[in-house]
Amino acid sequence: MKSLNKRAASAALMLIVLLLTGCFGGAKTFTVVVQVTPELDGVEIHRGSETGDLLGTTNENGTVELRNVKSNTVLVPVKAGYRFNPASHPVSKAGKIEFTATPKERTVQSAASQADISVLIGTVFGDLPLPAEVEVALSDGSTVDLAVQWQEGTYDPDTAGEYSLEGVLVLTEGISNPDGINAEIRVIVRFVPEEDEPYYEEARSYLDQLIPEYVTEELNLPTRFEVASGAFFDAEWDSSHPDVLSPEGKVTPQIEDVEVTLTATLRLVKDAAVQAADDPRIWSRTVIVPADLIKVIDLILQELEEDDGPHHFSEVDDYNATFFFTALLIYFVEDPVQSYQFEQRLNSRMEAFFATLDEYAAAVRDWDPDVDSDEDLLNALEAFWDPDAGHLEFYTYLVPNSDITDVHDIQEQVIEKAQEIAQGWPVVKEIIDALQSGEEDEFREVLRKHSSLFQRLNLDDDPSHIVLSMYGLMIGSEAMETPYMTLAEMQDCLDAGNIAGFHNLAAFAFFNLDRDFWTMAQLQLPYLIEYQDTFGRQLDELDRLIKVFESETEEELYTALQDAGIEYVKVPLLAEYLKVFAGFAGASEASALQSPGELLERILALTIEVVDVFETALFDIKSQMQGRIHDVNLASVEAVLQKIGGVTRETPPQQLMTLLADLYRLTPILVKGEEIDFELYDLSLDFDSDRLPFYLEVLLEDGRSIEDIEDVKTAIRDGNAKYYAQFSEFAVTDVEAKVGEPLKFTLTVLDMQGNPCSALDDMNVHVSVYIEGGHWDSSPEVDITAGGIWMVATDIYYGEITEDVVAKLNIFVGNGEGYIYADELFTPPFLVDADVDRIDVVTEFEEYESMNSIVVTATLKYEANEKFRTVYTFSGTLPGQIRITDGQEDGYLEIYNRDFEFENGVAEVDVPAGKASSEDLWVEVFLPDLPVQSGRAVEPIKIVPGRPSWLAAEWVPADGGRTGCDIKIILQDLLGQTTTFEGQNMLVCVEPAPRDVVTMGVPGLDVPDRQGMAYVTFTGGEALIRFAGSPLEDQMKVWQDGYGPGAELDLLITVVDLGIFGELPYPKP
């Protein structure tokens, strides 16, 4: 075994040697030294490629030693900005490997942005804090800091603003800048330091609010002022118009508004720099100094008074505007004397103005053709207007035939009207001449010849020539009144003819129901100047009405009646409708509107009257149509009612169904303005075809007649009542189930609607009752009362509360000849409940401290099989009372009114324990809503005093032959009762204080005063402090003297261990 181990160890050693010498084909490793020439540090040597594993980095001598480099590993040198020869070298043996480094030429890609420079105005270029170097990004991804030569460019140290400066990069070896990239920097030249600018902005805002846009009174222009931030400014004021608004703020209004630019040169009090004119510290505002109202009015009136115009009509409006504007200015004059003087001057000038106008108007107005020549009229017009001598013929007609009062009338009714007449007179005269020739064709052709001058001229859509005749009528009538017409007046005649023609055509259509005239009125409609929509709607409605009378088939009539809005149309009566609409006469006013001549005065008076006439005609036609529909409908319904009223016992039910269906299809109808409907399938009517025999039976009753639809409805309702009064089923409507009492049921006989009925009250009845679990009664007592209510009393009793009881009732009803009903009925699950026979009362403990909570449990019990069980079926709230008493008539009694929240027959109520008692106390519960109203706990309770909460103290005579008084202290609970507290060596602190400053605050246990400390023993809540002859008594005299002779004090006594305190007057009263 030992020899085997030796051989294994030798084999392992040999294996290690072979592995270390590479005898099993493993790669060889070498130690090589890399030399970079010239010496260059920071050259990284990577494996295989520039991104391969990093093997080492050259030092400042350009060398790096690499150990354990495997054979055939390729070394690659890498350094930014350099290329190497060779670019790579494989390792085949140990020794030195050399690389030659040559710098690459790198190009500038960008220059880093520079932070803005802010300087004050006056900073020369050489003093600018420009950076000496900037960071430059190169093409190989590296960055370098290069020196920069900044160029002055357009920089002006005396002009505020922003300047962009360029800097030429200073290149180093191996770096070129083929794109000429320069560094850039922004220089901001400020008037004031940047930190002062908010103050100047604040000052400008202050002045913006100080100086109004309109300056009407003297200004207070400050030479020094303070802004909200507390900065002070000096201001030098200047004015563009010092004679109007001086730099001191004096205002001198002129005859017109003047724009004045106020300028304030601002200087922050700490700032003494010279400011330029465009310095932002220069504040300015252009204000308006309103003109002097008195000067303006006086100047206007002077100019008016010096003027003797007007001399031409074209000047009249300007004069009127000047008068109005001047009067408005005078209104704002505050001085009443000055205002009155101005008004007098203005009124005087206006009187002269109107007198001048009246002179010119009178010269024309008073021209008499029988006395004065035409030349006189022309001269009068030329004195103030621009007449045309070629229009003199028209002037001589217009002046005497126009209502002229002033120069404006002459301008409008003579000068302008004559020009308008002259422009169209050749055409107008030709039309009038053609009309007067009496040849209709010639008149039409002349109108057609000049049709391009007119609108709404109907010469092609007038087959009856009524419109053309209306044109002639209107033009002839106007020509008789006015021999000289304008083209506009000719157009008015044509429009009047269009309206009159349409009214005549439409009137024939409306009152004769004539389709041809309706068509011609429809053609004339587009030529109306107004009311096209209204008349168009009326024609559309008339079209629908005419189609009713044009109908030849029932289908056509039905569609026409629907379109015309005729109501109560019944499809079965369409044939009758066709008969009654044959020979319909139309509207009642037709005979009164046959003559166009009679209609003409009405249509020319007011077109709206014609609209009303047509509306009345439409209403009349439609009303007559509707009336005939109602007549046919009523006659048809009355015929059906007569048949229904005539049924006999031989009438088949299906025949009655047919009559009712006919009545349903023929309604609703309108009778004397009231809609009458027979809605056979209305839910409120409750019609059912299966009940037809009952309806027939009702209709055959003596004294029943069918006069109208309501009689039919009444008969159906009475038939329904007969049907529903039939017996349908039994129902258990009430169960009386109590422990120890006989089980009772209430059976109700129900009709077809589920209501109690007396249909079986006179029948023979037998009922048996069976309940699973051995309860049955084969012949219970059944008491049949009126109205289908049967009371079933069994001999079945339950001894305890039972839930979900189901009883099966076998019911047999006979009429003396046999059973008419035999079936079984199951009751819904019901509860056999119990009345409360006893209230059990218990408490948690036998003894309670005052003010502790007493939990009283009340349990409702019932007696079953000589045992009392919980009425667990009761849950709810009952009002009640808890009484704690010693049972004596005038003894201990505490009463608590509470709600008892019962759950499954048990309720818990908390009440506080009252005063202590040495007697046994009984807890009673009173619940007035229960049959058994009270219960008492079986065991009594004790109530003892509560825990110490207060301290009472009193003076007692000293014992043991000592003179003076001791202090008796008593521990009390919250109710002031002496406690039963026991304790030995309890620390008590007695402290004096003036009586008026003693408070109920508890003194802290950290008070360092030991005087007044004592240890006492409590027995039955009482202890004694031996005050008499104690050091404290002597000390109290000293303290009392310190407060003053005869001072009254209180002793604040604290049981330190309990934190309870009390007070005692000192000295003893």
KADA-V965014 format. One record per residue. N is the residue number from 1. SS is DSSP state (A for helix, B for strand, O for the rest). PHI is phi in degrees with one decimal (* if undefined). Layout:
n = (N	N)
ss = (SS	SS)
phi = (PHI	PHI)
This chain:
n = (1	2	3	4	5	6	7	8	9	10	11	12	13	14	15	16	17	18	19	20	21	22	23	24	25	26	27	28	29	30	31	32	33	34	35	36	37	38	39	40	41	42	43	44	45	46	47	48	49	50	51	52	53	54	55	56	57	58	59	60	61	62	63	64	65	66	67	68	69	70	71	72	73	74	75	76	77	78	79	80	81	82	83	84	85	86	87	88	89	90	91	92	93	94	95	96	97	98	99	100	101	102	103	104	105	106	107	108	109	110	111	112	113	114	115	116	117	118	119	120	121	122	123	124	125	126	127	128	129	130	131	132	133	134	135	136	137	138	139	140	141	142	143	144	145	146	147	148	149	150	151	152	153	154	155	156	157	158	159	160	161	162	163	164	165	166	167	168	169	170	171	172	173	174	175	176	177	178	179	180	181	182	183	184	185	186	187	188	189	190	191	192	193	194	195	196	197	198	199	200	201	202	203	204	205	206	207	208	209	210	211	212	213	214	215	216	217	218	219	220	221	222	223	224	225	226	227	228	229	230	231	232	233	234	235	236	237	238	239	240	241	242	243	244	245	246	247	248	249	250	251	252	253	254	255	256	257	258	259	260	261	262	263	264	265	266	267	268	269	270	271	272	273	274	275	276	277	278	279	280	281	282	283	284	285	286	287	288	289	290	291	292	293	294	295	296	297	298	299	300	301	302	303	304	305	306	307	308	309	310	311	312	313	314	315	316	317	318	319	320	321	322	323	324	325	326	327	328	329	330	331	332	333	334	335	336	337	338	339	340	341	342	343	344	345	346	347	348	349	350	351	352	353	354	355	356	357	358	359	360	361	362	363	364	365	366	367	368	369	370	371	372	373	374	375	376	377	378	379	380	381	382	383	384	385	386	387	388	389	390	391	392	393	394	395	396	397	398	399	400	401	402	403	404	405	406	407	408	409	410	411	412	413	414	415	416	417	418	419	420	421	422	423	424	425	426	427	428	429	430	431	432	433	434	435	436	437	438	439	440	441	442	443	444	445	446	447	448	449	450	451	452	453	454	455	456	457	458	459	460	461	462	463	464	465	466	467	468	469	470	471	472	473	474	475	476	477	478	479	480	481	482	483	484	485	486	487	488	489	490	491	492	493	494	495	496	497	498	499	500	501	502	503	504	505	506	507	508	509	510	511	512	513	514	515	516	517	518	519	520	521	522	523	524	525	526	527	528	529	530	531	532	533	534	535	536	537	538	539	540	541	542	543	544	545	546	547	548	549	550	551	552	553	554	555	556	557	558	559	560	561	562	563	564	565	566	567	568	569	570	571	572	573	574	575	576	577	578	579	580	581	582	583	584	585	586	587	588	589	590	591	592	593	594	595	596	597	598	599	600	601	602	603	604	605	606	607	608	609	610	611	612	613	614	615	616	617	618	619	620	621	622	623	624	625	626	627	628	629	630	631	632	633	634	635	636	637	638	639	640	641	642	643	644	645	646	647	648	649	650	651	652	653	654	655	656	657	658	659	660	661	662	663	664	665	666	667	668	669	670	671	672	673	674	675	676	677	678	679	680	681	682	683	684	685	686	687	688	689	690	691	692	693	694	695	696	697	698	699	700	701	702	703	704	705	706	707	708	709	710	711	712	713	714	715	716	717	718	719	720	721	722	723	724	725	726	727	728	729	730	731	732	733	734	735	736	737	738	739	740	741	742	743	744	745	746	747	748	749	750	751	752	753	754	755	756	757	758	759	760	761	762	763	764	765	766	767	768	769	770	771	772	773	774	775	776	777	778	779	780	781	782	783	784	785	786	787	788	789	790	791	792	793	794	795	796	797	798	799	800	801	802	803	804	805	806	807	808	809	810	811	812	813	814	815	816	817	818	819	820	821	822	823	824	825	826	827	828	829	830	831	832	833	834	835	836	837	838	839	840	841	842	843	844	845	846	847	848	849	850	851	852	853	854	855	856	857	858	859	860	861	862	863	864	865	866	867	868	869	870	871	872	873	874	875	876	877	878	879	880	881	882	883	884	885	886	887	888	889	890	891	892	893	894	895	896	897	898	899	900	901	902	903	904	905	906	907	908	909	910	911	912	913	914	915	916	917	918	919	920	921	922	923	924	925	926	927	928	929	930	931	932	933	934	935	936	937	938	939	940	941	942	943	944	945	946	947	948	949	950	951	952	953	954	955	956	957	958	959	960	961	962	963	964	965	966	967	968	969	970	971	972	973	974	975	976	977	978	979	980	981	982	983	984	985	986	987	988	989	990	991	992	993	994	995	996	997	998	999	1000	1001	1002	1003	1004	1005	1006	1007	1008	1009	1010	1011	1012	1013	1014	1015	1016	1017	1018	1019	1020	1021	1022	1023	1024	1025	1026	1027	1028	1029	1030	1031	1032	1033	1034	1035	1036	1037	1038	1039	1040	1041	1042	1043	1044	1045	1046	1047	1048	1049	1050	1051	1052	1053	1054	1055	1056	1057	1058	1059	1060	1061	1062	1063	1064	1065	1066	1067	1068	1069)
ss = (O	A	A	A	A	A	A	A	A	A	A	A	A	A	A	A	A	A	A	A	A	O	O	O	O	O	O	O	B	B	B	B	B	B	B	B	B	O	O	O	O	O	O	B	B	B	B	O	O	O	O	O	O	B	B	B	B	O	O	O	O	O	B	B	B	B	B	B	B	B	O	O	O	B	B	B	B	B	O	O	O	B	B	B	B	O	O	O	B	B	O	O	O	O	B	B	B	B	B	B	B	B	B	O	O	B	B	B	B	B	B	O	O	O	O	O	B	B	B	B	O	O	O	O	A	A	A	O	O	O	O	O	B	B	B	B	B	B	O	O	O	O	B	B	B	B	B	B	B	B	O	O	O	O	O	O	O	O	O	O	B	B	B	B	B	B	B	B	B	O	O	O	O	O	B	B	O	O	O	O	O	O	B	B	B	B	B	B	B	B	O	O	O	A	A	A	A	A	A	A	A	A	A	A	A	A	A	A	A	A	O	O	O	B	O	O	O	O	O	O	O	O	O	B	B	B	O	O	O	O	O	B	B	B	B	B	B	B	B	O	O	O	O	O	B	O	O	O	O	O	B	O	O	O	O	O	O	B	B	B	B	B	B	B	B	B	B	B	O	O	O	O	O	O	O	O	O	O	O	O	O	B	B	B	B	B	B	B	B	O	O	O	A	A	A	A	A	A	A	A	A	A	A	A	A	A	O	O	O	O	O	O	A	A	A	A	A	A	A	A	A	A	A	A	A	A	A	A	A	A	A	O	O	O	O	A	A	A	A	A	A	A	A	A	A	A	A	A	A	A	A	A	A	A	A	A	A	A	A	A	A	A	A	A	A	O	O	O	O	O	O	O	O	A	A	A	A	A	A	A	A	A	O	O	O	O	O	O	A	A	A	A	A	A	A	A	A	A	A	A	A	O	O	O	O	O	A	A	A	A	A	A	A	A	A	A	A	A	A	A	A	A	A	A	A	A	A	A	A	A	A	A	A	A	A	A	O	O	O	A	A	A	A	A	A	A	A	A	A	O	A	A	A	O	O	O	O	O	O	O	O	O	O	O	O	A	A	A	A	A	A	A	A	A	A	A	A	A	A	A	A	O	O	O	O	O	A	A	A	A	A	A	A	A	A	A	A	A	A	A	A	A	A	A	A	A	A	A	A	A	A	A	O	O	A	A	A	A	A	A	A	A	A	A	A	A	A	O	O	O	O	A	A	A	A	A	A	A	A	A	A	A	A	A	A	A	A	A	A	A	O	O	O	A	A	A	A	A	A	A	A	A	A	A	O	O	O	O	O	O	A	A	A	A	A	A	A	A	A	A	A	O	O	O	O	O	O	O	O	A	A	A	A	O	O	A	A	A	A	A	A	A	A	A	A	O	A	A	A	A	A	A	A	A	A	A	A	A	A	A	A	A	A	A	A	A	A	A	A	A	A	A	A	A	A	A	A	A	A	A	A	A	A	A	A	O	O	O	O	O	O	O	A	A	A	A	A	A	A	A	A	A	A	A	A	O	O	O	B	B	B	O	O	B	B	B	O	O	O	O	O	O	O	O	O	O	O	O	A	A	A	A	A	A	A	A	A	A	A	O	O	O	O	O	O	O	O	O	A	A	A	A	A	A	A	A	A	A	A	A	A	A	A	A	O	O	B	B	B	B	B	B	B	B	B	B	O	B	O	O	O	O	O	B	B	B	B	B	B	B	B	O	O	O	O	B	O	O	O	O	O	O	O	B	B	B	B	B	B	B	B	O	O	O	B	B	B	O	O	O	B	B	B	B	B	O	O	O	B	B	B	B	B	O	O	O	O	O	O	O	O	B	B	B	B	O	B	B	B	B	B	B	B	B	O	O	O	O	B	B	B	B	B	B	B	B	O	O	O	B	B	B	B	O	O	O	O	B	B	B	B	B	B	O	O	O	B	B	B	O	O	O	B	B	B	B	B	B	B	B	B	B	B	B	O	O	B	B	B	B	O	O	O	O	O	B	B	B	B	B	B	B	B	B	B	O	O	O	O	O	O	O	B	B	B	B	B	B	B	B	B	B	B	O	O	B	B	B	B	B	B	B	O	O	O	O	B	B	B	B	B	B	B	B	B	B	O	O	O	O	O	O	O	B	B	B	B	O	O	O	B	B	B	B	O	O	O	O	O	B	B	B	B	B	B	B	B	O	O	O	O	O	O	O	B	B	B	B	B	B	B	B	O	O	O	O	O	B	O	O	O	O	B	B	B	B	B	B	B	B	B	B	B	B	A	A	A	O	O	O	O	O	O	O	O	O	O	O	O	O	O	O	B	B	B	B	B	B	B	O	O	B	B	B	B	O	O	O	O	O	A	A	A	A	A	A	A	A	A	A	A	A	A	O	O	O	O	O	B	B	B	B	B	B	B	O	O	O	O	B	B	B	B	B	B	B	O	O	O)
phi = (*	-63.0	-64.7	-64.4	-64.3	-63.9	-66.5	-63.6	-65.8	-63.2	-64.7	-64.9	-62.5	-63.7	-64.0	-64.4	-62.6	-63.4	-64.9	-70.1	-92.6	73.5	-74.8	-103.1	82.7	-70.4	-69.9	-83.8	-124.0	-136.1	-106.4	-125.8	-115.0	-92.9	-120.3	-103.9	-119.6	-61.6	-57.1	-145.1	-88.6	80.3	-82.4	-88.0	-106.2	-107.9	-93.6	83.2	-157.9	-65.6	-108.0	-72.9	-60.5	-81.6	-96.5	176.5	-134.4	-67.3	-92.2	-63.9	-88.4	79.6	-121.7	-155.7	-95.1	-117.6	-106.5	53.7	-85.0	-68.0	-60.8	74.0	-69.6	-93.6	-97.0	-126.2	-81.3	-141.7	-155.2	-57.9	87.3	-133.8	-115.9	-126.8	-130.1	-70.1	-72.5	-155.9	-151.1	-80.5	-96.7	-125.3	-161.0	-75.0	137.1	-101.8	-121.9	-109.7	-129.2	-104.7	-100.9	-128.7	-63.0	-84.8	-88.5	-106.4	-110.6	-76.4	-102.2	-164.0	-115.1	-62.9	-69.7	-114.2	-66.7	-61.0	-113.0	-115.9	-134.4	-84.0	-58.8	98.5	-78.1	-72.0	-59.0	-66.0	-95.6	-70.1	-78.4	-84.4	-68.1	-79.1	-133.9	-132.8	-82.9	-122.7	-90.5	-105.5	-66.6	-88.9	90.1	-89.2	-124.2	-149.2	-89.5	-116.1	-66.3	-137.5	-108.7	-78.4	-102.0	-69.4	56.5	-93.5	-60.1	-126.1	-67.5	-99.0	-123.5	-69.6	151.9	-111.5	-128.0	-105.6	-103.8	-112.9	-124.5	-84.7	-75.5	-94.8	-84.0	-110.3	-59.1	85.0	-123.2	-123.4	-134.7	-63.0	-91.0	62.2	-70.9	-118.7	-79.6	-132.9	-150.6	-103.0	-112.6	-106.6	-97.9	-110.7	-73.5	-130.7	-57.6	-56.5	-70.8	-90.4	-58.8	-59.9	-66.6	-66.3	-63.9	-64.2	-65.6	-64.2	-63.8	-60.2	-71.4	-58.5	-80.0	-74.5	-98.3	-77.1	-73.0	-110.0	-109.8	-115.8	-142.4	-59.2	-100.3	-99.6	-95.1	-73.7	-94.5	-148.0	-148.9	-114.1	-98.3	-61.5	-75.4	100.2	-75.7	-109.4	-129.7	-96.4	-134.2	-111.1	-99.1	-143.1	-134.9	-73.6	-135.8	-63.1	-73.0	-99.1	-137.6	-78.8	-62.0	-90.9	97.6	-75.2	-110.4	-128.2	-61.2	-109.1	-74.3	-138.8	-62.9	-127.8	-86.5	-123.0	-100.1	-92.5	-127.3	-120.8	-90.3	-99.6	-138.2	-62.1	-55.6	-79.2	-98.5	-113.9	-70.1	-75.5	-108.8	-86.1	-64.8	-98.6	-58.4	-61.7	-78.1	-86.5	-97.7	-145.4	-150.5	-92.3	-114.4	-114.9	-98.4	-58.0	-64.6	-77.5	-57.5	-63.3	-63.7	-63.2	-62.3	-61.6	-64.5	-62.3	-64.5	-60.9	-63.8	-64.8	-70.1	-80.5	-94.1	-111.2	-76.6	-85.5	-115.7	-153.7	-58.7	-64.7	-90.6	-62.0	-63.2	-64.2	-61.9	-61.6	-64.4	-64.7	-59.9	-63.9	-62.5	-66.0	-62.8	-66.0	-64.8	-62.1	-58.8	-90.6	-75.6	-78.8	-73.8	-64.0	-65.6	-60.7	-61.2	-63.9	-61.0	-63.1	-60.8	-63.8	-64.2	-66.1	-62.4	-63.0	-69.3	-66.7	-61.7	-64.5	-61.2	-69.6	-65.2	-62.5	-61.0	-67.0	-63.3	-65.6	-66.9	-64.9	-61.6	-86.9	-62.1	-90.8	-65.7	-115.6	-63.0	-82.1	-115.6	-94.8	-85.9	-61.3	-64.4	-60.9	-64.8	-62.2	-63.9	-63.3	-71.7	-66.2	-64.6	-139.5	-125.6	-119.2	-76.4	-107.7	-59.4	-71.6	-101.0	-60.1	-57.5	-74.4	-61.2	-65.3	-84.4	-70.6	-60.3	-74.6	-106.5	-118.4	-89.6	-103.6	-124.9	-142.7	-65.6	-67.4	-61.0	-63.5	-62.9	-80.7	-89.5	-117.7	-64.5	-71.8	-65.4	-63.0	-64.1	-66.4	-62.7	-61.3	-63.9	-113.8	-60.7	-57.6	-71.0	-60.9	-64.4	-65.8	-67.1	-64.6	-62.4	-64.7	-64.2	-71.7	-70.6	85.0	-93.2	-62.0	-64.5	-62.8	-60.5	-64.3	-68.7	-65.4	-61.8	-65.4	-59.4	-106.9	-62.4	-67.4	-88.2	-124.3	-115.1	55.9	-100.3	-100.4	-115.3	-117.2	-107.0	-137.2	-62.8	-88.7	62.6	-66.9	-65.9	-60.8	-66.8	-67.7	-56.8	-62.2	-63.4	-69.8	-66.2	-62.6	-64.6	-69.3	-66.8	-68.9	-82.1	-132.7	-67.9	-111.6	-110.1	-91.4	-62.6	-64.5	-68.4	-62.9	-62.8	-60.3	-62.9	-64.2	-63.6	-63.2	-63.5	-61.5	-66.6	-63.6	-63.1	-63.2	-61.0	-66.6	-62.8	-66.3	-62.0	-60.3	-67.6	-69.8	-94.0	-121.9	50.1	-98.4	-67.7	-63.4	-68.6	-59.9	-64.5	-67.2	-65.5	-65.3	-67.1	-79.4	-54.8	-64.0	-90.1	-77.8	-82.6	-153.9	63.9	-62.4	-64.0	-65.1	-66.0	-63.3	-63.3	-65.4	-65.0	-62.1	-69.8	-63.1	-57.5	-66.2	-72.0	-62.2	-62.1	-61.3	-77.2	-84.6	-67.8	-115.7	-121.9	-63.5	-63.2	-62.8	-65.8	-60.4	-62.3	-64.7	-63.7	-63.2	-64.2	-79.6	78.4	-77.2	-98.8	60.8	-82.8	-111.9	-57.2	-61.5	-105.1	-60.6	-62.4	-67.5	-62.3	-58.3	-68.7	-74.7	-87.1	-70.6	78.8	-63.9	-82.3	103.2	-72.2	-73.1	-93.1	-57.6	-66.7	-84.6	-128.9	-77.8	-94.0	-59.8	-62.8	-69.0	-77.1	-58.4	-60.7	-68.3	-72.9	-77.4	-68.3	-164.5	-60.2	-62.4	-64.9	-67.4	-57.2	-65.7	-61.5	-67.2	-62.5	-62.7	-62.6	-60.6	-63.0	-64.6	-62.4	-65.8	-65.1	-65.1	-61.5	-62.6	-62.1	-67.7	-62.2	-63.1	-62.0	-64.3	-61.0	-63.6	-62.4	-69.0	-66.3	-62.1	-64.7	-68.4	-60.1	-62.5	-68.7	-65.3	-69.0	-100.6	-66.8	-127.7	-67.3	-87.9	-68.9	-66.2	-55.4	-66.6	-67.1	-63.5	-61.2	-63.2	-64.9	-65.1	-66.0	-61.8	-61.7	-64.4	-72.8	-88.3	-119.8	-78.9	-132.0	-111.0	-125.4	53.6	81.3	-112.2	-81.4	-113.7	-133.1	-121.5	-90.1	-58.5	-105.8	-67.9	-59.3	-68.1	-77.3	59.7	-75.3	-143.1	-62.5	-68.7	-99.6	-54.4	-59.2	-67.9	-66.8	-62.4	-60.2	-67.5	-61.4	-90.5	-65.3	-63.2	83.0	-87.9	-132.6	-114.4	-102.0	-149.8	-65.2	-60.9	-64.2	-66.1	-60.4	-62.0	-62.5	-66.6	-64.3	-65.7	-64.5	-62.4	-61.1	-61.7	-65.3	-71.1	-72.5	-68.7	-65.2	-118.2	-165.6	-99.2	-145.5	-83.9	-101.2	-160.9	-131.3	-108.1	-135.6	-130.9	-60.8	82.2	-121.6	-66.4	-74.8	-129.0	-125.8	-113.0	-97.3	-118.1	-84.6	-108.2	-88.1	-66.9	-102.3	81.2	-101.3	-59.8	-139.8	-104.2	-62.5	-110.9	-63.0	-98.3	-93.1	-85.5	-127.1	-139.3	-131.3	-125.2	-125.3	-137.7	-130.5	-56.4	103.7	93.3	-107.5	-155.8	-149.3	-80.4	-149.6	-71.2	-78.6	-117.3	-110.6	-90.4	-100.8	-66.3	86.6	81.0	-105.2	-114.3	-100.2	-112.9	-110.9	-105.0	-102.5	-93.0	-124.5	-117.5	-94.4	-152.1	-62.4	-137.2	-106.0	52.3	-84.1	-124.5	-109.7	-105.4	-111.0	-97.1	-118.4	-128.5	-126.1	-127.2	-114.7	97.5	-108.2	160.1	-80.2	-99.2	-152.5	-150.7	-163.3	-109.7	-136.2	-104.3	-76.7	-63.1	-55.7	-131.8	-110.3	-91.7	-100.5	-138.4	-81.9	-76.1	-104.2	-158.0	-114.7	-88.8	-124.8	-138.6	-121.7	-70.9	-126.6	-90.3	-133.9	-134.8	-86.4	-53.1	75.2	-73.7	-85.1	-104.0	-91.9	-104.6	-107.3	-112.1	-122.0	-83.4	-125.6	-131.2	-94.9	-143.1	53.6	63.2	-128.3	-100.3	-122.1	-75.1	-79.0	-72.6	-80.6	-95.5	-137.5	160.4	-109.8	-125.2	-73.0	-158.3	-145.5	-108.5	-121.4	-115.9	-145.2	-94.6	85.6	-88.7	-61.1	-113.8	-91.3	-69.9	-156.1	-122.3	-119.8	-131.6	-87.3	-142.7	-87.8	-101.3	-91.0	-84.6	-134.1	56.6	84.7	-126.2	-136.0	-116.0	-132.8	-97.1	-134.4	-81.1	-68.0	-88.3	-66.8	-70.2	-146.1	-82.6	-92.2	-70.0	-117.2	-113.8	-99.3	-120.3	-119.1	-121.2	-124.8	-68.7	-84.4	-101.6	-59.2	-99.4	-94.2	-143.6	-152.6	-127.7	-64.3	-71.1	-103.8	-79.4	-123.5	-115.9	-121.8	-110.9	-58.7	-82.0	-71.6	-58.6	-131.9	-132.4	-127.9	-113.3	-135.9	-151.1	-83.9	-132.2	-61.0	-70.1	-103.9	67.0	76.9	-84.3	-91.3	94.4	-128.9	-101.2	-111.8	-99.5	-112.6	-127.7	-90.5	-121.5	-87.0	-63.1	-93.8	80.5	-88.9	-68.4	-80.3	-100.0	-61.1	-121.0	-171.5	-111.9	51.5	-85.6	-75.0	-123.6	-117.7	-116.3	-127.5	-85.6	-160.5	-55.2	-63.3	-81.0	-115.9	-68.5	-120.6	-88.3	-66.5	-84.7	-67.9	-72.2	-72.2	-92.8	-66.6	-79.0	-79.1	-91.2	-64.5	91.3	-78.3	-153.7	-112.3	-129.1	-119.1	-96.5	-134.1	60.6	83.2	-124.3	-147.5	-125.1	-100.0	-82.1	-81.5	-63.2	73.6	-85.3	-56.3	-65.5	-62.6	-63.5	-65.8	-62.4	-64.3	-63.4	-63.0	-65.1	-62.1	-64.4	-84.5	118.1	-57.1	71.1	-64.1	-94.2	-122.2	-118.4	-95.1	-92.5	-105.5	-124.8	-85.9	-60.9	-68.2	-105.6	69.5	-114.3	-136.0	-155.9	-126.3	-145.0	-66.2	-136.8	-68.8	-58.3	-60.4)
